[in-house]
């Protein structure tokens, strides 16, 4: 599609916020690293870190997953849990909970929010290989603004899909329909290049299994192109090609997976993204590392990873989480330093 009349967002001060950066950014501090280049977690502002990484990792990433703040205009706290001896003389143990600030999601206005995310989306694009993808995880309040903004940065034809993550949560009192989904926008670095893609499947419906069993169907068509009938084959089917609405539960309050970090996403969600859009040894980048879910999933699936965060709480949680993963028996004997 011609870009002669491209649609863009505009606001006062946008051009200054999107001005080309100065060259020569210092390498970000490494808060945690695995040997043999398997993975690193960087401490600092993610925009400066992304621009510094572009000097050494331009075109190296197959997937960049961005889970930025959602423009909630409030401070978000982490609830840290630690086992302690109860002191009752019987050797009992209890859980001690401590609430600490995790990240600040307060903005002067909507324009400030977009001015923060736009340059970071552009910097993430510089890290992607031609076959790579960017996934931006936001909510319905901001998704349409970021869709237009990302169209401007990547190009309209680079948009690949809008994934709706649907989940169940405790109902709230509101004179509106309950919000039970997030939005994930996927962009390809170069739409002319075959993307990294591993087809995922959903289980067959019970009605389909009852009618056709668990084998593939063959469609038959008339001369005018109309489908006339389907016949069963003897070839087993992997299921139905996955759609763009994903029903995945949030992390339960008592789940062992829960870290206490406020924006933590379930591993099942991230695993689907990483499995579908990367291969073994591909590089996965998460500029908003948070609790480290993306990095943990990438490490477990045999991908290389780079994470960035400026929150000491996030860095501590993510580092501990990664250390536990590489210490597993099937982690190939890797050891890491923090």
TAGIZI-V84829 format. One record per residue. RES is the residue in three letters. PSI is psi as a letter, one per 20 degrees, with the letter a starting at -180 (999 if undefined). OMEGA is omega in whole degrees, -180 to 180 (none if undefined). BURIAL is b if it has 16 or more other C-alpha atoms within 10 Angstrom, else e. Layout:
res:RES psi:PSI omega:OMEGA burial:BURIAL
res:RES psi:PSI omega:OMEGA burial:BURIAL
This chain:
res:UNK psi:p omega:-179 burial:e
res:UNK psi:q omega:178 burial:e
res:UNK psi:j omega:-177 burial:e
res:UNK psi:h omega:180 burial:e
res:UNK psi:l omega:-179 burial:e
res:UNK psi:q omega:177 burial:e
res:UNK psi:p omega:-179 burial:e
res:UNK psi:r omega:172 burial:e
res:UNK psi:q omega:178 burial:e
res:UNK psi:q omega:174 burial:e
res:UNK psi:r omega:-179 burial:e
res:UNK psi:p omega:179 burial:e
res:UNK psi:i omega:-177 burial:e
res:UNK psi:g omega:-175 burial:e
res:UNK psi:h omega:178 burial:e
res:UNK psi:h omega:-179 burial:e
res:UNK psi:h omega:-177 burial:e
res:UNK psi:j omega:180 burial:e
res:UNK psi:q omega:180 burial:e
res:UNK psi:p omega:-177 burial:e
res:UNK psi:q omega:172 burial:e
res:UNK psi:q omega:180 burial:e
res:UNK psi:r omega:174 burial:e
res:UNK psi:l omega:179 burial:e
res:UNK psi:q omega:179 burial:e
res:UNK psi:q omega:179 burial:e
res:UNK psi:p omega:-179 burial:e
res:UNK psi:q omega:179 burial:b
res:UNK psi:p omega:178 burial:e
res:UNK psi:o omega:179 burial:e
res:UNK psi:h omega:-177 burial:b
res:UNK psi:p omega:-179 burial:b
res:UNK psi:q omega:172 burial:b
res:UNK psi:q omega:-179 burial:b
res:UNK psi:r omega:176 burial:e
res:UNK psi:k omega:175 burial:e
res:UNK psi:k omega:-177 burial:e
res:UNK psi:h omega:-178 burial:b
res:UNK psi:q omega:177 burial:b
res:UNK psi:q omega:173 burial:b
res:UNK psi:p omega:-174 burial:b
res:UNK psi:q omega:178 burial:b
res:UNK psi:p omega:174 burial:b
res:UNK psi:a omega:177 burial:b
res:UNK psi:p omega:-173 burial:e
res:UNK psi:h omega:178 burial:b
res:UNK psi:g omega:178 burial:b
res:UNK psi:h omega:-179 burial:b
res:UNK psi:g omega:179 burial:b
res:UNK psi:g omega:-180 burial:b
res:UNK psi:h omega:176 burial:b
res:UNK psi:g omega:180 burial:b
res:UNK psi:h omega:179 burial:b
res:UNK psi:h omega:178 burial:b
res:UNK psi:h omega:-177 burial:e
res:UNK psi:i omega:-174 burial:e
res:UNK psi:k omega:180 burial:b
res:UNK psi:p omega:179 burial:b
res:UNK psi:j omega:-175 burial:b
res:UNK psi:i omega:-173 burial:b
res:UNK psi:p omega:174 burial:b
res:UNK psi:h omega:-180 burial:b
res:UNK psi:p omega:167 burial:b
res:UNK psi:o omega:178 burial:b
res:UNK psi:p omega:-178 burial:b
res:UNK psi:p omega:177 burial:b
res:UNK psi:m omega:-175 burial:b
res:UNK psi:r omega:171 burial:b
res:UNK psi:q omega:-173 burial:b
res:UNK psi:j omega:-179 burial:b
res:UNK psi:l omega:178 burial:b
res:UNK psi:i omega:-179 burial:e
res:UNK psi:l omega:174 burial:e
res:UNK psi:r omega:175 burial:e
res:UNK psi:p omega:180 burial:e
res:UNK psi:p omega:-177 burial:b
res:UNK psi:q omega:172 burial:b
res:UNK psi:q omega:177 burial:b
res:UNK psi:o omega:-177 burial:e
res:UNK psi:p omega:-179 burial:b
res:UNK psi:p omega:178 burial:e
res:UNK psi:p omega:178 burial:e
res:UNK psi:p omega:179 burial:e
res:UNK psi:q omega:175 burial:e
res:UNK psi:p omega:-173 burial:e
res:UNK psi:h omega:179 burial:e
res:UNK psi:j omega:180 burial:e
res:UNK psi:j omega:179 burial:e
res:UNK psi:i omega:-177 burial:e
res:UNK psi:j omega:180 burial:e
res:UNK psi:k omega:-180 burial:e
res:UNK psi:r omega:180 burial:e
res:UNK psi:q omega:178 burial:e
res:UNK psi:r omega:180 burial:e
res:UNK psi:p omega:177 burial:e
res:UNK psi:p omega:-179 burial:e
res:UNK psi:p omega:179 burial:e
res:UNK psi:p omega:179 burial:e
res:UNK psi:p omega:-179 burial:e
res:UNK psi:q omega:177 burial:e
res:UNK psi:p omega:-179 burial:e
res:UNK psi:g omega:177 burial:b
res:UNK psi:q omega:-176 burial:b
res:UNK psi:p omega:-180 burial:e
res:UNK psi:k omega:180 burial:e
res:UNK psi:p omega:-175 burial:b
res:UNK psi:q omega:179 burial:e
res:UNK psi:h omega:176 burial:e
res:UNK psi:r omega:-178 burial:e
res:UNK psi:h omega:180 burial:e
res:UNK psi:h omega:179 burial:e
res:UNK psi:h omega:178 burial:e
res:UNK psi:g omega:-180 burial:b
res:UNK psi:h omega:178 burial:b
res:UNK psi:h omega:177 burial:b
res:UNK psi:g omega:-174 burial:e
res:UNK psi:h omega:-176 burial:b
res:UNK psi:g omega:179 burial:b
res:UNK psi:h omega:179 burial:b
res:UNK psi:h omega:174 burial:b
res:UNK psi:g omega:179 burial:b
res:UNK psi:g omega:179 burial:b
res:UNK psi:h omega:177 burial:b
res:UNK psi:h omega:179 burial:b
res:UNK psi:h omega:-179 burial:b
res:UNK psi:h omega:-179 burial:b
res:UNK psi:i omega:-172 burial:b
res:UNK psi:q omega:169 burial:b
res:UNK psi:q omega:180 burial:b
res:UNK psi:h omega:-180 burial:b
res:UNK psi:j omega:-173 burial:b
res:UNK psi:r omega:-179 burial:b
res:UNK psi:q omega:169 burial:b
res:UNK psi:p omega:174 burial:b
res:UNK psi:p omega:179 burial:b
res:UNK psi:o omega:-176 burial:b
res:UNK psi:o omega:-178 burial:b
res:UNK psi:a omega:178 burial:b
res:UNK psi:r omega:-176 burial:b
res:UNK psi:i omega:-179 burial:e
res:UNK psi:h omega:-175 burial:e
res:UNK psi:i omega:-170 burial:e
res:UNK psi:h omega:-176 burial:b
res:UNK psi:h omega:176 burial:e
res:UNK psi:g omega:-179 burial:e
res:UNK psi:h omega:175 burial:b
res:UNK psi:g omega:180 burial:b
res:UNK psi:g omega:-180 burial:e
res:UNK psi:g omega:179 burial:b
res:UNK psi:h omega:173 burial:b
res:UNK psi:g omega:-180 burial:b
res:UNK psi:h omega:-176 burial:b
res:UNK psi:g omega:-176 burial:b
res:UNK psi:h omega:-171 burial:b
res:UNK psi:p omega:-175 burial:b
res:UNK psi:h omega:-176 burial:b
res:UNK psi:i omega:-179 burial:e
res:UNK psi:i omega:178 burial:b
res:UNK psi:p omega:-177 burial:b
res:UNK psi:g omega:-177 burial:e
res:UNK psi:q omega:170 burial:e
res:UNK psi:o omega:180 burial:b
res:UNK psi:p omega:176 burial:b
res:UNK psi:o omega:175 burial:b
res:UNK psi:o omega:-179 burial:b
res:UNK psi:p omega:-178 burial:b
res:UNK psi:r omega:175 burial:e
res:UNK psi:q omega:176 burial:e
res:UNK psi:r omega:-178 burial:e
res:UNK psi:p omega:-177 burial:e
res:UNK psi:q omega:176 burial:e
res:UNK psi:q omega:178 burial:e
res:UNK psi:o omega:-179 burial:e
res:UNK psi:q omega:175 burial:e
res:UNK psi:l omega:-178 burial:e
res:UNK psi:r omega:174 burial:e
res:UNK psi:q omega:-180 burial:e
res:UNK psi:p omega:176 burial:e
res:UNK psi:o omega:-177 burial:e
res:UNK psi:k omega:176 burial:e
res:UNK psi:q omega:169 burial:b
res:UNK psi:r omega:-179 burial:b
res:UNK psi:p omega:176 burial:b
res:UNK psi:o omega:-179 burial:b
res:UNK psi:p omega:180 burial:b
res:UNK psi:p omega:177 burial:b
res:UNK psi:q omega:175 burial:b
res:UNK psi:q omega:180 burial:b
res:UNK psi:g omega:-179 burial:b
res:UNK psi:o omega:-177 burial:b
res:UNK psi:i omega:178 burial:b
res:UNK psi:i omega:-177 burial:e
res:UNK psi:q omega:177 burial:e
res:UNK psi:p omega:-175 burial:e
res:UNK psi:q omega:169 burial:b
res:UNK psi:p omega:-174 burial:b
res:UNK psi:p omega:174 burial:e
res:UNK psi:o omega:-176 burial:e
res:UNK psi:p omega:175 burial:e
res:UNK psi:q omega:-175 burial:b
res:UNK psi:q omega:173 burial:e
res:UNK psi:q omega:180 burial:e
res:UNK psi:q omega:176 burial:e
res:UNK psi:q omega:175 burial:b
res:UNK psi:q omega:180 burial:e
res:UNK psi:h omega:180 burial:e
res:UNK psi:h omega:178 burial:e
res:UNK psi:g omega:179 burial:e
res:UNK psi:h omega:-180 burial:e
res:UNK psi:h omega:-177 burial:e
res:UNK psi:g omega:-171 burial:e
res:UNK psi:i omega:-175 burial:e
res:UNK psi:b omega:-176 burial:b
res:UNK psi:k omega:176 burial:b
res:UNK psi:r omega:-179 burial:e
res:UNK psi:q omega:175 burial:b
res:UNK psi:q omega:175 burial:b
res:UNK psi:p omega:179 burial:e
res:UNK psi:q omega:177 burial:e
res:UNK psi:p omega:-173 burial:e
res:UNK psi:q omega:174 burial:e
res:UNK psi:r omega:-178 burial:e
res:UNK psi:h omega:-180 burial:e
res:UNK psi:j omega:177 burial:e
res:UNK psi:i omega:180 burial:e
res:UNK psi:p omega:177 burial:e
res:UNK psi:p omega:-176 burial:e
res:UNK psi:h omega:-177 burial:e
res:UNK psi:r omega:174 burial:e
res:UNK psi:q omega:178 burial:e
res:UNK psi:q omega:179 burial:e
res:UNK psi:q omega:176 burial:e
res:UNK psi:r omega:178 burial:e
res:UNK psi:i omega:-177 burial:e
res:UNK psi:p omega:180 burial:e
res:UNK psi:q omega:179 burial:e
res:UNK psi:q omega:177 burial:e
res:UNK psi:i omega:-179 burial:e
res:UNK psi:b omega:-180 burial:e
res:UNK psi:p omega:176 burial:e
res:UNK psi:p omega:-172 burial:e
res:UNK psi:p omega:177 burial:e
res:UNK psi:a omega:-176 burial:e
res:UNK psi:j omega:171 burial:e
res:UNK psi:o omega:-173 burial:e
res:UNK psi:p omega:175 burial:b
res:UNK psi:o omega:179 burial:e
res:UNK psi:p omega:-177 burial:e
res:UNK psi:q omega:173 burial:e
res:UNK psi:r omega:-179 burial:b
res:UNK psi:p omega:-179 burial:b
res:UNK psi:q omega:-178 burial:e
res:UNK psi:h omega:-177 burial:e
res:UNK psi:j omega:-178 burial:e
res:UNK psi:q omega:176 burial:e
res:UNK psi:h omega:180 burial:e
res:UNK psi:h omega:-174 burial:e
res:UNK psi:p omega:-180 burial:e
res:UNK psi:i omega:-175 burial:b
res:UNK psi:i omega:178 burial:b
res:UNK psi:p omega:-167 burial:b
res:UNK psi:h omega:-176 burial:b
res:UNK psi:k omega:-175 burial:b
res:UNK psi:p omega:177 burial:b
res:UNK psi:q omega:-179 burial:b
res:UNK psi:q omega:178 burial:b
res:UNK psi:h omega:-179 burial:b
res:UNK psi:h omega:178 burial:e
res:UNK psi:g omega:-177 burial:b
res:UNK psi:h omega:179 burial:b
res:UNK psi:h omega:179 burial:b
res:UNK psi:g omega:180 burial:e
res:UNK psi:g omega:-177 burial:b
res:UNK psi:g omega:-180 burial:b
res:UNK psi:g omega:-176 burial:b
res:UNK psi:h omega:-170 burial:e
res:UNK psi:j omega:179 burial:b
res:UNK psi:r omega:172 burial:b
res:UNK psi:r omega:177 burial:b
res:UNK psi:p omega:179 burial:e
res:UNK psi:i omega:173 burial:e
res:UNK psi:q omega:-180 burial:b
res:UNK psi:p omega:177 burial:b
res:UNK psi:p omega:-178 burial:b
res:UNK psi:p omega:176 burial:b
res:UNK psi:o omega:-178 burial:b
res:UNK psi:i omega:177 burial:b
res:UNK psi:m omega:-168 burial:b
res:UNK psi:h omega:179 burial:b
res:UNK psi:c omega:-178 burial:b
res:UNK psi:i omega:176 burial:b
res:UNK psi:j omega:-177 burial:b
res:UNK psi:g omega:-179 burial:b
res:UNK psi:g omega:-178 burial:b
res:UNK psi:g omega:180 burial:b
res:UNK psi:g omega:179 burial:b
res:UNK psi:g omega:179 burial:b
res:UNK psi:g omega:179 burial:b
res:UNK psi:g omega:-178 burial:b
res:UNK psi:h omega:-178 burial:b
res:UNK psi:j omega:176 burial:b
res:UNK psi:k omega:175 burial:e
res:UNK psi:q omega:170 burial:b
res:UNK psi:q omega:-175 burial:b
res:UNK psi:q omega:171 burial:b
res:UNK psi:p omega:178 burial:b
res:UNK psi:q omega:180 burial:b
res:UNK psi:p omega:172 burial:b
res:UNK psi:q omega:178 burial:b
res:UNK psi:i omega:179 burial:b
res:UNK psi:p omega:178 burial:b
res:UNK psi:h omega:178 burial:b
res:UNK psi:g omega:179 burial:b
res:UNK psi:g omega:-178 burial:b
res:UNK psi:h omega:179 burial:b
res:UNK psi:g omega:-180 burial:b
res:UNK psi:g omega:-177 burial:b
res:UNK psi:g omega:-179 burial:b
res:UNK psi:g omega:179 burial:b
res:UNK psi:h omega:-179 burial:e
res:UNK psi:g omega:179 burial:b
res:UNK psi:h omega:179 burial:b
res:UNK psi:h omega:179 burial:b
res:UNK psi:h omega:-178 burial:e
res:UNK psi:g omega:-177 burial:b
res:UNK psi:i omega:177 burial:b
res:UNK psi:i omega:-180 burial:e
res:UNK psi:q omega:-178 burial:e
res:UNK psi:h omega:-177 burial:e
res:UNK psi:j omega:-178 burial:e
res:UNK psi:j omega:174 burial:e
res:UNK psi:k omega:177 burial:e
res:UNK psi:j omega:180 burial:e
res:UNK psi:q omega:170 burial:b
res:UNK psi:q omega:-177 burial:e
res:UNK psi:r omega:177 burial:b
res:UNK psi:q omega:177 burial:e
res:UNK psi:999 omega:none burial:e
